[in-house]
Amino acid sequence: MYVHLKTLGCRLNEAELETWAQAFQQKGHQITRQAENANLIVINSCAVTQDAARKSRQLIRRIHRANPAAKLVVSGCYATLNREEAEQLMGVDLVIGNQDKESLVAKTLTELNMDSMPAMSTEPGEVSLFSRGRQRAFIKVQDGCRYRCTFCIVTVARGEEKSRPIREIVDEINTLYSQGINEAVITGVHLGGYGSDSDQSLSDLIKAILSDTEIPRLRLGSLEPWELPNDFVELFDNPRLMPHLHLPLQSGSDSVLRRMARRCKTEEFNEIVTGLRTAVPHFNITTDIIVGFPGETEQEWHESFDFIENTGFGHIHIFAYSRREGTKASTLPNQIPEAVKKQRSRELHELTETMKRQFQSENIGRTTPVLWESQTEPLDNGKHRIFGYTPNYLRVGCEVDEPEAIENRIIDAKLMATDNNHLVATLV
């Protein structure tokens, strides 16, 4: 049976797809990149914003139109929060909530009567990450969040915190590395809360991975800027821990952060960023910002904008606030008009592009190891441009004769110039 996996949203959703892909392959089924060729399609949906929920519905409808004969399974936050609506969408055969994600493969095969002997076994087979066109693995290490930011519906959908055992995670990474994966990205809803339910910490997990695996690159997923271990910065002394963090700030105004029920003030955020950049030159900090949060005054917006500009980020994911039923923020007074949200979003997008270019420029002239990926584009001179990522997560493009020769390899490159959304490099 051919299985196509599709996701919207966060890296945790990506990690769950990787787990399901491995499980389907262990059952003898094959992963396909083409939805139209699949017998079974699994969609991991998102509901972090109203727009994400709308895109989830659109994706479900589009996938069904493209391949109406395939069985269609929907999971994720949209399916969990809007189960009845998801079940009524045309083409949906099965909805599996977040609470049952760990058994999604077994439930799918059983409830859809697809748990029969496959036509061919793929063991040991091509690892699912390559089948889906990826050179890095997303490893889900934790789920749930014990905090309740006033804008967040995801914590409602994901439930309480639950951490995977360290040994289980280490074994998974060792397996992936033996299959040719060179970078592992550990993810969770509240990654910094890893081990809160097992008397362990994120620091313990990172040290174990670096000690008990040989994976060349370990990267952290989105990490809330609080509850970081005391020795956190020191962990980056190991060059296998990639010098890039996505730290969601959400606002640069302390009064807005209080209304959001965020647990990190701007001063504390600045201390974290300064410590990382002092310890590791060219450390890349990226972030999330919500514009137009209820009650955000012009003064608060300018405070936020100035703090963001003074901090400097390699990239910003910008979200215009959207009201989500079931969150405290949806009941707050002084909701911001859409026109104001759009204007603030435009201003921040312009600043983001400027900061991104500045950070790229600061890296020009460096020689750095790059993990080259499978994405390539043909050039008029007969060569190909292949893309990859530096340790601090800068996208790099390089002209080569045979891209297959360096795909999924870590090879040094010198960063020469900027070009659109990547840095131009030459192999060393």
Secondary structure, 3 states (H helix, E strand, C coil): CEEEEEECCCHHHHHHHHHHHHHHHHCCCEECCCHHHCCEEEEEECCCCHHHHHHHHHHHHHHHHHCCCCEEEEEEHHHHHCHHHHHHCCCCCEECCHHHHHHHHHHHHHHCCCCCCCCCCCCCCCCHHHHCCCCEEEEEEEECCCCCCCCCCHHHHHCCCEECCHHHHHHHHHHHHHCCCCEEEEEECCHHHCCCCCCCCHHHHHHHHHHHCCCCEEEECCCCCCCCCCCCHHHHHCCCECCEEECCCECCCHHHHHHHCCCCCHHHHHHHHHHHHHHCCCCEEEEEEEECCCCCCHHHHHHHHHHHHHHCCCEEEEEECCCCCCCHHHHCCCCCCHHHHHHHHHHHHHHHHHHHHHHHHHHCCCEEEEEEEEEEEECCCCCEEEEEECCCCCEEEEEECCHHHCCCCEEEEEEEEEECCEEEEEEC
